[in-house]
Amino acid sequence: MSNKTYGYSGFEALSEILEKYSDNVDNFIDVLEVGAKEFIKDLLKLPKPISKIRKTGYTHLINSFAYRKKKDEIEAGWGKYYGPMVEHGTINMNANPHVYPLWDKHKEKYYKTMVTKLGLKTW
């Protein structure tokens, strides 16, 4: 065995990096909000199926997508109560999914947006 001593400079560098990132993570809701904004922006670009409702003040389901910020979470979804019924279907109606397929298609983009907000490098 050699009497060689090893320095801890690698651990010190890692500690400094983690400290830098932890400052950004302290406000993780802001990071989630950036991803939610990007997701909602894409949802609002979905094509709108023709609606038979022509009432004044009517808002199409697609135009109702929004997110809300709670104490320790972000919720993204429909502004209409029947949005989940359209997405998942009911006993009387087949599912017409649009939220989940869009998320699956672009989730890497949303992840990268949040990682960028954290100040992390993407490889």
C-alpha positions as CSV (number, residue, x, y, z in Angstrom):
1,M,0.0,0.0,0.0
2,S,1.2,3.5,-0.7
3,N,1.2,6.4,1.7
4,K,-0.4,8.6,-0.9
5,T,-3.0,11.0,0.5
6,Y,-6.0,12.1,-1.6
7,G,-7.5,15.5,-1.5
8,Y,-11.1,16.3,-1.1
9,S,-11.2,19.0,-3.7
10,G,-13.6,17.0,-5.8
11,F,-16.0,16.8,-2.9
12,E,-15.6,20.5,-2.2
13,A,-16.4,21.3,-5.8
14,L,-19.4,19.1,-5.7
15,S,-20.6,20.7,-2.5
16,E,-20.3,24.2,-4.1
17,I,-22.2,23.1,-7.1
18,L,-25.0,21.5,-5.0
19,E,-25.1,24.7,-2.9
20,K,-25.6,26.8,-6.0
21,Y,-28.4,24.6,-7.2
22,S,-30.1,24.4,-3.8
23,D,-30.5,28.1,-3.9
24,N,-32.5,27.8,-7.0
25,V,-34.5,24.8,-5.7
26,D,-35.6,26.7,-2.6
27,N,-38.3,28.3,-4.8
28,F,-39.2,25.1,-6.6
29,I,-42.8,26.3,-7.3
30,D,-41.3,28.9,-9.7
31,V,-39.6,26.1,-11.5
32,L,-42.8,24.1,-11.8
33,E,-44.6,27.3,-12.9
34,V,-42.3,27.8,-15.8
35,G,-43.0,24.2,-17.0
36,A,-46.8,24.7,-16.5
37,K,-46.8,27.9,-18.5
38,E,-45.1,26.2,-21.4
39,F,-47.5,23.3,-21.3
40,I,-50.6,25.6,-21.1
41,K,-49.2,27.6,-24.0
42,D,-49.0,24.5,-26.1
43,L,-52.5,23.3,-25.0
44,L,-54.0,26.6,-26.1
45,K,-52.6,26.0,-29.6
46,L,-54.5,22.8,-30.0
47,P,-57.1,22.8,-32.8
48,K,-60.6,23.6,-31.6
49,P,-63.3,21.1,-32.7
50,I,-66.4,22.9,-33.9
51,S,-68.8,23.5,-31.1
52,K,-72.6,23.6,-31.5
53,I,-72.8,26.1,-28.6
54,R,-73.2,29.7,-29.9
55,K,-74.1,31.5,-26.7
56,T,-72.7,34.9,-25.9
57,G,-69.9,34.5,-23.3
58,Y,-69.3,30.8,-24.1
59,T,-65.7,29.8,-23.8
60,H,-64.5,26.8,-25.8
61,L,-63.0,23.9,-23.7
62,I,-59.6,24.5,-25.4
63,N,-59.6,28.2,-24.5
64,S,-60.2,27.3,-20.8
65,F,-56.9,25.6,-20.2
66,A,-55.0,27.3,-17.3
67,Y,-52.8,26.6,-14.4
68,R,-53.1,27.6,-10.8
69,K,-50.5,28.1,-8.2
70,K,-51.2,26.6,-4.8
71,K,-49.0,26.7,-1.7
72,D,-46.7,23.9,-2.7
73,E,-47.9,22.7,-6.1
74,I,-49.0,23.8,-9.5
75,E,-52.1,22.4,-11.1
76,A,-52.6,22.5,-14.8
77,G,-55.9,21.6,-16.5
78,W,-59.3,22.6,-17.7
79,G,-61.3,25.6,-16.7
80,K,-64.5,23.7,-17.4
81,Y,-65.8,21.0,-15.1
82,Y,-66.4,18.6,-18.0
83,G,-62.8,18.6,-19.2
84,P,-61.8,15.4,-17.5
85,M,-64.9,13.7,-18.9
86,V,-63.9,14.6,-22.4
87,E,-60.3,13.5,-21.7
88,H,-61.2,10.1,-20.1
89,G,-64.6,9.5,-21.4
90,T,-67.8,8.5,-19.6
91,I,-70.2,5.6,-19.7
92,N,-72.1,7.4,-22.5
93,M,-69.1,8.9,-24.4
94,N,-65.7,7.7,-25.6
95,A,-62.6,9.3,-24.5
96,N,-61.2,12.1,-26.6
97,P,-57.7,12.6,-25.0
98,H,-55.7,15.7,-25.8
99,V,-53.9,16.7,-22.6
100,Y,-52.0,13.5,-22.0
101,P,-50.9,12.9,-25.6
102,L,-49.6,16.5,-25.8
103,W,-47.7,16.0,-22.5
104,D,-46.2,12.7,-23.7
105,K,-45.2,14.3,-27.1
106,H,-43.5,17.4,-25.6
107,K,-42.5,16.4,-22.0
108,E,-38.8,16.6,-22.8
109,K,-39.3,20.2,-23.8
110,Y,-41.0,21.0,-20.5
111,Y,-38.3,19.2,-18.5
112,K,-35.6,21.2,-20.3
113,T,-37.4,24.4,-19.6
114,M,-37.6,23.6,-15.9
115,V,-34.0,22.4,-15.8
116,T,-32.9,25.7,-17.5
117,K,-34.8,27.7,-14.9
118,L,-32.8,25.8,-12.2
119,G,-29.6,26.8,-13.9
120,L,-28.6,23.2,-14.5
121,K,-26.7,22.1,-17.6
122,T,-28.4,19.6,-19.9
123,W,-26.3,17.0,-21.5
